[in-house]
């Protein structure tokens, strides 16, 4: 038997304790696969103040690991270098810091990048324990925060 403390948000968005849920048998084994609410959202963990920063500045091709034990969202401010070159930022994620999957490539055409320093905002959701790697070409990414 597996016991879970049940929480819910009331009409005023107040977290309320609603007893204990007991699960037995095959359902108990399956229930361990479900994530707890505080592992999927910052709503119950970041309640005030400035957002935390990811460690160090971004270096092209160098991975960063999710620093907390819950899923996070990382807003990436990607800026072109204002040259007449295509500007790209390939975003790849990995659960094991070995096998990466490119989930997006943010880009500016050469003619657009030539008009000045243009910044594009892109957000990435990163599961707990996963890694993120940016490959930059004619772009920079400012120090990033997460929530």
N, C-alpha and C positions, 0 to 999 in steps of 0.2 A: 504494500500500500504506500502511495506517495501522497504527502500532504502539501498543499499550496495555500498560502495566505492570499485571499482574494481582495483586490482593491478595485475601486471604481471612482470616477470623477462625478460628483453631484452636479446639480444645475448651476452652482456657483464656481465650478472647476476646482473644488476642494477634494483632495484625495481622501477617500473614506475606506476604512477597514470593514470588510463585510464577511467576517468569519473565516473558516478554513474549509477548503475543498479537498476531499479525500478521493483518490482515484486508485483503483485496484486492477490487477490482471494486465491484459494487453494494453488497455487504455493508459495504465501507469507508465508502461514502457514508451508508448507513443507520446505521452505528455512531456517527457524529458526532452523531446525535440523542439518544443515550443520555446521561444525566447520570452523572457520577462519584459514587461513594458519599459523598465529603466535601461534595458539593453538596446532598445530600438529608438529611443528618443531622448533628446536633451531636455525635454519639458520638465522632467522631475529632477534633473541634476544641475542645470545651469539656471539659476533663479534670479541673479542680479549681478551687476558689475560688468566689466569688460570681458569679452570672449577670450578664452585661452589661445595662445599661439602654438603652432607647430614648431618644433625645435629647429633652429638654424634656417638659413636662407635656402632656397631651392637651387640645386645643382643639377644640370642636365644629365639624365641617366642614372642618378643616385636615388635609391629608394628611401622612403620614410615609412615607418610603421605607425598604425593607429595607436596613439599614446594612452588610450583609456579602454576600459573593458565594456564598451558599448559601441553601437553604430554611431558614426559622426558624419556631418556634412561639412565639406571643405569648399568655401567659395574661393575660386582662383581668379585673381586679377591678372590677365595675360596681356602684355603690352608689346606691340611691334617696335622695331628699332629705328623706324623712320628712314629706311634705306629703300632702294628700288629692288627689293628682293621679296619673294614670298616668305611670309612669316608663319611658322607652325609651332604648335605645342601638342604633342601626342601624349595622351593620358592613358596609362596602363595600370591595372591593378592585379594583385596576386594574393592568394591565401597562404602561400608558402615561401615567398621571396625567391622563387625559382622560376615558376611558370607564370608569365605575365600575359594578360589579355589586354590589347588596346581597345578601350571602350569609347574613345572619342579622339578626334584630332581637330583642334580649334585652329583656324587659319585665316590669314589676311592675304589677299592677292597682292602681287608686287606693286601694282598701280595704287592700291589703297594704302599699303604700307609706306609708300613714297610720299604721302600727303602730310605726314607728321606722326607723332607718337600716338597711336590709337590703342585704347584699352578695351578688352572684351572680358566680361564677367561670365565665368562658367563654374557650375557647382558640381561636386562629386560626392556621392554617398559612399562611405567606406565602412564595411563591417568590422566588428571588433576583431583585433588580431591580424587584420589584413595589411598589405603594403600597397603604396602608391608610388609610381615613378613617372616623372615628366621628362620627355625628350624635347628639347628646345632648339629651334632653328630660327635665328633672327628675332627671337622673342625673349622677354624676361617675365618673371612672375614675382610679384611683391611678396614679402613675408606674409604667410597665410595664417588665418585664424580658423577655429573650428567650433561647431556647436552641435 
